[in-house]
């Protein structure tokens, strides 16, 4: 009986873990194509959505969806995940905005990330 107590006392329950990280170049030349990449961990099945906008990122995917023309990346993810997309650079300053939400519940944000990149005109 004592051995069973020691065995079970060593068991720890981990809390669900949700992360998202964006990888984009800081500076890009106009007309260049580059890769926008989102990586992270999702303890349960989730929905990853990544947007590119000329405004600061919204607080939730629900708010971002109302003002954006559409998600650049939209996929279901689980455990360790990666999502990437080629982006054609147009002059300006942009924010990449990533949101991890429960499937079917875009009003709940499990994790979010943003990254700003600058598209330079005439840069080589």
N, C-alpha and C positions, 0 to 999 in steps of 0.2 A: 504494500500500500504506500509506503514512504517513497519508493522508487517512482511510482506513478505521479506523485506530487511533484517531484523534481523534473520529470519529463515534461509535464504540462506547464510548470512554472516558467520554463524556458521558451515557451511559445509566445510570440508577440504578434498582435494583429496590426498590420500596416494600414495606414489611411490611404484612400485612393490618391493617385498621383497624376496630375495633369500639367503638362508644360507645352509651350510652343515657342520656337525661336525662328527668326527670319534671317536669311543670309542674302544680302544684295550688295553690289559694289557701292561705294560711297559716291564716286564720280563716274559718269558714263558719257561718252561722246555721242552727240546727236546722230541718229541713224544706226547706231550700233545695236546689235542684238545681244542680250545678256540673260543669264539664268537667275530667276527669282526662286529661292528654295526655302521651304518651311520644314522644320524637323521638330520632333518632340516625343513625348510619352503620354499615352492615354491608358489609364487603368481599366477603363470600360470602353465599349464601342462609342465613338463620338463622331461628330461632323466637323471637318476642318474647312474653313472658308478663308480665302485670301483675296483682298481687294487692292487696287492701286488707285490712289486719289490725289488730287492736288490740294486737298484740305487735310488738316490734322485728323487722325483716326477718331471715329466715334467710340463711345464707351461700350457699345454692344453690337453684335452682328445684326440685330433687328434694326437698330438705328442706322447702321452702315448700309444695309440693304435698301432702305428708303431713299437714300441720296446717291447711291452708286449705280452705275449702268449694268453691273453684274459682277459676279465673283470671277476672278482670274483662275483660281483653284477652288474646286468644290468636290470633296471626297469624304467617304467614310473611312475612319482610321481606328486602329486598335494596337495596343502595346507600343513598341518603338515604330515611328512612322516617318516618312519623307514624302513631300509633295513638291513638284517643281514645274516651272513653266518658262518658256522662252518669252522674253519681252522685247519689243522693238522700241528703242528710246526716242522720245520726242522732247524738244527743248522745254525746260522748266524744272521745278522742284516738286518731288512727289513723295508721298508716304505709302509704304506697303503696310497693310493692316491685316493681321491674322487673328482669327477667332476660333476657339475650340468649344463646341457646345454639345449637349446631349442630343442624340438623334431625335428630331421632331420637336425640340424645345429651344428655338432660337432666342428666347428671352432670357435664358440662363447662360452665363459665360463661365466656362470652366477655366479657361486660360486665354490670354491675348498677348499680342506683341506688335510692335511697330518698328519700322526702320525707314529713315529718310534717305533718299538718294537724289543727286543733282545731275541733270543732263546738260552738258556744256555744248554750246554752239561753236563750231570751228575748232574744237580741241582734237589733238592727234595723239 
